[in-house]
Amino acid sequence: MRNDTVNTLQVFGIKSSFGHTGRPSTVQVFTMPRVRVTLPDSFPFAMEMPVPIAFINRGNHLGNDSLVSCLNEARLAFMQARFGNPYGVADAMMINGDLAVEYKSEAYHGDRLRIEVAAADFHKYGCDFVYRVSCEADGRVVALAKTGMLLFDFSAKQLVEAPAGFAEAFQAAPPA
């Protein structure tokens, strides 16, 4: 992933079967690559939304699939505020090319989330949207995320190049 670094999480696993004491006879330590989302210096857009009961999973907290729905809602609101079109720029629609999420803490039914959004890492076919999701009540970060969005022509079924001034349009002040 562009502009993202990978760190590791140590995970302890049982290498061999349990002995007669019920304890593992050997424990193996291995590492698992972790995604690291690079945050921008500032977020030009933010929205708030409650966590509805439909977004709660069996663990009694915000499900990962529902978090992605929250990110999409925030991106669409950002695009609507910025360009008057939640789905694309000029004649091109945006499609999701990739997604990276760092889960930081749980959110629960009734929590009010603040979702901050910024566009970054502009390239020939689109850009990344970076998100910071936090709980309004105590300010704790729930997740950091990024979505790689590509400009796409659904009629031609192909990527299209970003129009001239694409990156600059995100940097300019939003229309009043």
C-alpha positions in Angstrom: 0.0 0.0 0.0 1.2 3.4 -0.9 2.3 5.6 2.0 1.3 3.0 4.6 3.9 1.2 6.7 3.6 -2.3 8.1 4.4 -3.1 11.7 4.1 -6.4 13.5 2.0 -7.8 16.3 3.4 -10.7 18.4 1.0 -13.6 18.7 1.5 -16.5 20.9 0.4 -19.9 19.6 0.6 -23.5 20.7 3.2 -25.4 18.8 2.6 -28.8 20.2 -0.3 -30.7 21.9 -1.3 -30.3 25.5 0.5 -32.4 28.0 -1.1 -34.3 30.8 -1.2 -31.1 33.0 -3.5 -29.4 30.4 -0.8 -26.8 29.7 1.0 -26.5 26.4 4.4 -28.2 26.3 5.8 -25.6 23.9 4.7 -22.1 23.0 5.8 -20.5 19.7 5.9 -16.8 19.3 5.3 -15.5 15.7 4.6 -12.1 14.2 1.8 -11.0 12.1 2.1 -8.0 9.7 -0.1 -5.1 10.7 -1.5 -2.2 8.6 -0.5 1.3 9.6 -2.6 4.1 8.2 -0.7 7.4 7.7 -2.8 10.3 8.8 -2.8 13.7 7.1 -1.9 16.9 8.9 -5.5 18.0 9.0 -9.0 16.8 8.1 -11.0 19.3 6.1 -14.3 17.5 6.7 -16.1 15.9 9.6 -19.5 14.5 10.3 -21.2 12.9 13.3 -23.5 9.9 13.4 -24.9 7.6 16.1 -24.2 3.9 16.2 -27.6 2.2 15.5 -28.5 -1.2 16.9 -28.3 -2.7 13.4 -24.5 -2.0 13.4 -23.9 -4.1 16.6 -22.4 -7.5 16.2 -22.4 -10.6 18.4 -19.6 -9.2 20.5 -22.0 -6.4 21.4 -20.0 -3.7 19.7 -19.7 -2.0 16.2 -19.1 -4.7 13.6 -16.2 -4.3 11.2 -18.6 -4.5 8.2 -20.7 -1.7 9.7 -17.6 0.4 10.3 -17.0 0.2 6.5 -20.6 1.4 6.0 -19.8 4.4 8.3 -16.7 5.2 6.3 -18.6 5.1 3.0 -21.3 7.4 4.5 -18.7 9.9 5.5 -16.9 9.8 2.1 -20.2 10.4 0.3 -21.1 13.3 2.6 -17.6 14.8 2.0 -17.9 14.4 -1.7 -21.4 16.0 -1.7 -20.2 18.9 0.4 -17.1 19.4 -1.8 -18.5 18.7 -5.3 -22.3 18.5 -5.1 -22.0 14.9 -6.2 -21.4 12.1 -3.7 -20.4 9.5 -6.2 -17.8 11.0 -8.4 -16.0 13.9 -10.1 -17.0 15.3 -13.5 -18.3 12.3 -15.6 -16.4 9.6 -13.7 -17.8 7.7 -10.8 -15.5 6.5 -8.0 -15.0 2.8 -7.1 -13.2 1.3 -4.2 -9.8 -0.1 -5.1 -8.6 -1.0 -1.6 -9.4 -0.6 2.1 -7.1 -0.6 5.2 -8.4 -0.3 8.8 -6.6 0.0 12.1 -9.1 -0.9 14.8 -8.2 1.0 18.0 -11.2 0.6 20.4 -14.8 -0.6 20.4 -17.9 1.5 19.8 -21.3 0.6 21.2 -25.0 1.1 20.5 -25.8 4.7 21.2 -22.3 6.0 20.9 -22.0 9.1 18.7 -19.1 8.8 16.2 -17.2 11.7 14.8 -15.8 10.7 11.4 -13.1 13.0 9.9 -12.2 12.7 6.2 -9.3 13.9 4.1 -8.3 13.2 0.5 -4.6 12.3 0.0 -2.1 10.5 -2.2 -3.5 11.8 -5.5 -2.5 9.8 -8.6 -3.4 9.4 -12.3 -6.7 7.5 -11.6 -7.9 8.8 -8.2 -6.8 9.2 -4.6 -7.0 7.8 -1.1 -9.5 9.0 1.4 -8.2 8.8 5.0 -10.5 8.6 8.0 -10.2 9.1 11.8 -13.2 7.7 13.6 -13.6 8.7 17.3 -16.2 8.6 20.0 -17.6 12.0 20.6 -18.3 11.4 24.3 -14.7 10.8 25.4 -12.6 11.5 22.3 -11.1 8.0 22.1 -10.1 6.8 18.6 -12.2 3.9 17.4 -10.5 3.4 14.1 -8.1 4.8 11.5 -8.8 3.9 7.9 -8.1 4.6 4.3 -9.9 3.7 1.1 -8.2 3.9 -2.3 -10.8 5.3 -4.7 -10.4 5.1 -8.5 -12.3 7.0 -11.2 -14.2 4.6 -13.4 -16.4 4.9 -16.5 -19.1 2.2 -16.0 -20.2 2.5 -19.7 -16.7 1.7 -21.0 -15.9 -0.6 -18.0 -12.5 1.0 -17.5 -10.6 3.4 -15.3 -10.4 7.0 -16.4 -7.7 9.5 -15.7 -8.4 12.2 -13.1 -9.4 15.5 -14.8 -7.0 18.4 -14.7 -7.2 20.2 -11.3 -8.5 17.0 -9.6 -6.1 17.2 -6.6 -6.4 21.0 -6.4 -10.2 20.8 -6.2 -9.8 18.9 -2.9 -7.4 21.4 -1.5 -9.6 24.4 -2.4 -12.2 25.8 0.1 -15.6 24.0 -0.4 -18.4 25.9 -2.1 -20.6 28.0 0.1 
